[in-house]
Every structure is written in C-alpha cells, then in structure tokens.
Amino acid sequence: MAISLPPKVYLACGITDMRNGIDGLLALIEEKMDVSILDQAVFVFRGRRADRIKLLWWDG
C-alpha cells in the first residue's frame, strides 16, 4: 500500500509545543503561516529536542 503525498510541504520554523493536538496545530497554521489547511499540503512540526515530529495532512 502506497501513500501519495501532496506536492507541497510546509516546515514550521522553530520549536513547536508537541502537546498541541490537531486543533492547536491547525490554529498555528492558519495564524502564523497564513495558509489554509484545505490546501493540498503536508505541514511538518518539530519538538524542542528535535527527536520527534508531527505531520498534519488534510486528505479531504
């Protein structure tokens, strides 16, 4: 089974509080990045220690 990812990838610069859930990450995207979550893209966030990442992807 293969997953086809969208062509756009947005990397959040800096440190993201990894306790944020989907709603918190959505708010960060819409406020700080000025991008719609409905855009065909993957959003990447990293934690303080850089040993974890979170990906947010709207698949419709």
SULMOGI-V559702 format. One record per backbone hydrogen bond with DSSP energy under -0.5 kcal/mol. CO is the residue of the C=O (numbers start at 1). NH is the residue of the N-H. Records with the same first field share a line. If there is no record, write none. Layout:
BEGIN
CO: NH ; NH
END
This chain:
BEGIN
2: 4
3: 5
8: 42
9: 11
10: 12 ; 44
11: 13
16: 18
17: 20
21: 25
22: 26
23: 27
24: 28
25: 29
26: 30
27: 31
28: 32 ; 33
29: 33 ; 34 ; 35
36: 39
39: 41
40: 8
41: 58
42: 10
43: 56
44: 12
45: 54
46: 16
47: 50
52: 47
54: 45
56: 43
57: 59
END
